[in-house]
Amino acid sequence: MNTMPPPGDLTEDAMFGGRVRVLQPRKGYRFSIDAVALAAFIPAGTGQTLVDLGTGCGVIPLLAAHRIPGLSAVGVEIQEDLAAIARQNVELNAMGDRVCVVRADFTALPAPGVPRRADLVCANPPYRPLGQGNVNPHSQKALARHELAATLSDVAAAAGKLLASRGPLFLVYPAQRLTDLFFTLRQARLEPRRLRLIHTRALDPARLALVEAVKNAAPGLSVDPPLVLYEPGGEYTAETRDILYPVD
């Protein structure tokens, strides 16, 4: 059965100055700067395999693979319609030799098509536990924002299964929930080792956090300089421009 939305229900967004093109639902869940910042936060190397848990339209594997020649990436997505769009994005960008999308539930690993081991894992998990805030009536947005299909603990458990000892997990998460995040990661033997806060403007409170956690690592958190998205006048900062429009 064809699960792709009609062409008019999709938009095409040009990333990296048009070098990466991304289809996404016009009215469903749409990625934002958090996904792009997470892709730039991952210091993968040639020959490594990255698994993205809850890949949506596949934007993080596509951007990471474009940034890092020789990186292989697997996007895991439970929603059939989003997985179909992600596969189309892989074809649209001619990245089928390095990026693949698997429709699977990452809370039930191992799963067909998902590697049993990954060098790196990343996720942009649902931000809100059930009972906090109104659940969006659109199913794609609801699953992306609330812990309906997977909790933060599920993300940590899946990463723990995929990673070998000393393997890293990369996350973007609300800054106000960092205590919950660090507690959950430590319960799964994923030690937070690197933190970078994201501020809308320099004097605004941190809105998001980029976190690297390492399986079975010793304690010791390194805090990177903050990422500030906008200048006071509303234009992107130089670093934000570098993230959105990197020079090859």
N, C-alpha and C positions, 0 to 999 in steps of 0.2 A: 504494500500500500504506500502511495506517495504521501509523505508527511510534510513536504515542503510547503510553506505558505505561498500564495499566489505572488507573482513578481511585484505587484503593486503594494504588497504588505511588507516589503523589504526595502531598506535603504542601503546604499553603498557608500562607505566612508573611506577616504584616502588617508593612509597613515604614512609616516616617514617620507613626506613630500611626494606621495603617490606611488612609492615603491612597494607598499603593502596595501592591498584593497580588502575591505572587510564588509561583508553583507551582515546585516542584523535586522531583527524585527522592528518595524516602524513603531508598533505599539506595545511590544512585549518587553522583556528585559534587555536593556542596552548597557554596554560597558561604558566606563568613564575613566577619568585620569588615574583612578586607583589601580586598574588593571595594567595600564601603560607604565606606571611607576614601578609596579611589581616586576614586570618583565625586564625593566632596566636595572633592577636591584639584584638580579640573579647573575653571579659571576661564573657561569658555566664555561666549560672548555670543549674544544674540538674532540669528538669521539665519545662524549658523554651522552647519557639518556636522561631526559627530563620528563616527569609525569605530572600533568596538571589535573588536579582533582576538582571536578565541577567546571569543565572548561567553557561552558556556554557556547558562544559562537566560535570559539577557538582562537580568540585574539592573542592570548598570552603565548601559546606555543608558536603561533605565526611570528609574533614580534621577537620572541627569544631566538627562534631559528634564523630569522633575518639578521639579527645582531651578531650571532655567533656562528660563523660558518663551520660546518661539520657537526653541529649539535643535532641530535635526534630528539623529537618530542612526541609524546603521546597525550592526547586530550581525552579525559574520561568524563562522559556526560550521561546522566540518567534520563533526561528528557529527550524523547525521540525527535521532536521537531527541531530543537536546538542542535542536537547531534547531526541532523541532516544538513542544517545550515553550515555548521562547522566543517563538514566534509566538503561542501561546495566551496567554502573559502580556501580550503587546501588546494582544490583544483584550480580555483581562480588565480591563485598565486604560484601555481606550478611548483608546489612544495611536497608533492606526494612521495618523493624519494626520502624525505626526512621528517615529515609530520604526518601522523595518522590520528584518527578520531575513533574511539571505541564507545559504543553505547553500552554502559554498564553501571551498576550500582557499586560505588567504591566502598560502601559499608559492608559489602559481602565479598571481599577479596579472599582468595584469588578468583579472577574472572577471565573468561576467554578474551584474548586480545590484549589484555593488560599485562605488561611484563611482571614477572615475579620479583625482580630486583630493578631498582632505578638508582642512578648516581645522584639525582636530585629530585625533589618533589616540591611542588608549589601549589598554592590554593588561595583563592579569594573567597573565603567561606561566608555563609550567611551571617549577617551582623547581629541579628536580634533573636534572643531566645523566645520561645512561645510564651505568651502572656505579657510581652512588652510591646506596646504600640499596636496599631491596627494592621491586620493582615491584608495585604493588597488583594483585591478580587481577581486580578489577572494572575493565573497560575505561575507563569514564568517569573514574574516579579516577586510573587509570594515565596517561591522556592529559593530564589536568589537572596532574599532579604531576611527571611525568618527560617528558623531551624525546623522545617517541616519534614524534609527528607533526610537530612543529615545534621547532626549537632557538631559543635566544635570538638567534642571528645571523639566523634566518629572520624573527623578529619585527622586528628592526631593519631588515632589508632591505625588508620589506613596508611599514613606516612610511616609509622613504625614498622608495619609489615613490609613495605616496599624498600625501605632504606637498610643498607648494611650499617654496621657500627661506624660511627663518625660521618655518616651521610647527612647532608643538610636539607632542611625543610624551610621554604620561604613563604611568608604570609603577608598579606595586608589586612589590617583590622582596625576598628575604631580605637582611637587613643584612650577613650574613656573606659574601655574594657580590657586594658592591658593587664590588670591584676587577674582577671578571669583567664585571660590567654596564657599568661605565664604559669599560673597554677595548673591549668589543663595540660600544658606541654610537659611540665615536670612530672606529672602523674604518668605520662606516656614515655618517660625517659628520654624526652627531647629537651635538651637544655638550651634556653635562650642565650645566644652568644653575641648577637649584633642587633642593634636597634637604631632605626632612623625615623624621626617624627616628621610628619607632613603638616605644614601650616598653609592656610589659604593666603595670608599675608604675614609679614614678619612679626607684627605685634599681636596677631590673633592667637588664641589658644590652639594647641595641636589638635587636628581633626582626625588624622589617620596615623597609623604606625606601620612601618615596614620592619619585619622581624625575621631573623635567621636563627633557627634552632637546630642543634646538632645532636644526633642520636648518640647516647651514652657518653656525652662530653662532660668534662669537669665544669663546675660553675665558673663564671667570669664573663660579665656582660660588657661589651664595647658599644659605646654610644657615638654614632656618626653625627657630623654636623647636620642640622635640619634641612629638609627640602622645603623651600618657600616657593609657592606656585605663582603668585602674582606680585607685581610692583604696586606701590600705593595708588598709582593712576589706573590700574586695572589691566595693564599689559602683562604678558608672561615675563617671568624672570628669564635671565640668560640660561640658567640650568634647565628650567622647564622647556624652553625652546629646544635645547639639546636633546632632551628626552623625547619630545614629540617629533622633532625633525633632525635626527642624527645624520651626520655626514659620513658616508661610507669611506 
